[in-house]
């Protein structure tokens, strides 16, 4: 620790000398405070990186759902396509109507999220 402080003092003195030789007229107090701030930040980072355990509680990462089912992926793409479509597309409406076994959504309009949710609710209730 004493070596690090001595190295910091020598480094600040050298930096002030170099900046003075370049004609920049550095303020020694400000240079020392900046060097101290950088030194403390590096000390904190190296201390945390060296330990196996962080001083703060780590949040467990949320498990991302990996679509393993081809139907899930297909339905997800249908929903995304419906959201991005500039013109109405009957593909999602046809799929929902086929799953329900009856006409639950119109084919000619772009489906809103509410219409999709209602259709899925009716399908699940069957």
C-alpha positions, 0 to 999 in steps of 0.5 A, a space after each residue: 500500500 505504501 509503495 502504491 501511494 509513493 508511486 502515485 505521488 511520483 506519478 503526479 509529480 512527473 505528470 505535473 512536470 511533463 505538462 509544465 514542460 509542454 507549457 500547459 500550466 497544470 494545477 498540481 492540486 487538480 492533477 493530484 485529485 484526478 490521479 487519486 480518483 483514477 487510482 481509487 477506481 482502479 484499486 476498487 476494480 482490481 479488488 473486486 475482480 480478484 475476489 470470487 464473490 462480489 460485495 453486492 448481491 448478484 441477480 440471477 439471470 432470467 432464463 430466456 425461453 428458447 423455442 424448441 417447438 417449431 409451432 411456437 416459432 411459427 406462431 411467434 413469427 405470425 404475430 410479429 408479422 402481423 404487428 409489422 405489416 403495413 397492409 392486412 394479411 390474412 395468414 394470422 386470421 386463417 391460423 386462428 380461425 383454423 385453430 378455433 374451428 370457426 370464424 373468430 376473427 375477420 380475415 380482411 382487417 389487420 388484427 389488434 392485440 385485443 382481437 388476438 387475445 380474445 381469439 386465443 381465449 376462445 381457443 383455450 376455452 374449447 
